[in-house]
């Protein structure tokens, strides 16, 4: 399986070439770096993210409207997430990424 290494905030993040999915553990490593220095209550929780109503609605939209049947793709020892889920996690956890994404989108 061919992967592409991306540098996000100083962390190497693996992205699969065949479907562009990102390795979830790498995305969460970026989140951990974003959480450095934050109080525990202010840190991003992936468990809470997955359980939130907003995330469930987002996944439902991905499945129904964008035909992304598996936003998460578990494999033997790793989980991969679609690029849209990776962006959603990063924008939820890191205000800088949210600003970067919105600034980029606003440039069109």
FENDAGI-V15262 format. One record per residue. OMEGA is omega in whole degrees, -180 to 180 (* if undefined). NEAR is the number of other C-alpha atoms within 8 Angstrom. Layout:
# FENDAGI-V15262
OMEGA,NEAR
OMEGA,NEAR
This chain:
# FENDAGI-V15262
-180,4
176,6
178,8
177,8
177,8
176,9
179,8
178,8
179,5
180,5
177,10
-179,9
180,12
178,11
180,12
180,13
-173,10
-179,5
179,5
178,9
-179,11
176,15
-175,14
-179,11
177,8
178,12
-180,13
174,8
176,9
179,12
178,12
179,8
178,7
-177,8
-179,11
178,6
179,4
174,7
-176,6
-177,5
-179,4
-177,6
178,9
177,9
179,6
178,6
178,6
179,7
-177,10
-176,8
-174,8
178,8
-180,6
179,6
179,10
177,10
179,8
179,8
178,9
177,8
179,9
-179,12
-173,12
-172,8
-177,6
177,7
174,7
-173,8
-178,6
177,6
174,11
178,8
177,8
173,8
-172,7
-176,4
-176,5
176,9
179,11
-180,12
179,13
178,11
180,9
177,6
178,9
178,12
180,8
178,8
-179,10
-179,13
177,13
-174,9
-171,11
-180,11
179,8
179,7
177,9
179,11
179,9
-180,8
-178,9
177,8
179,8
-180,8
-178,7
-178,6
-179,5
*,4
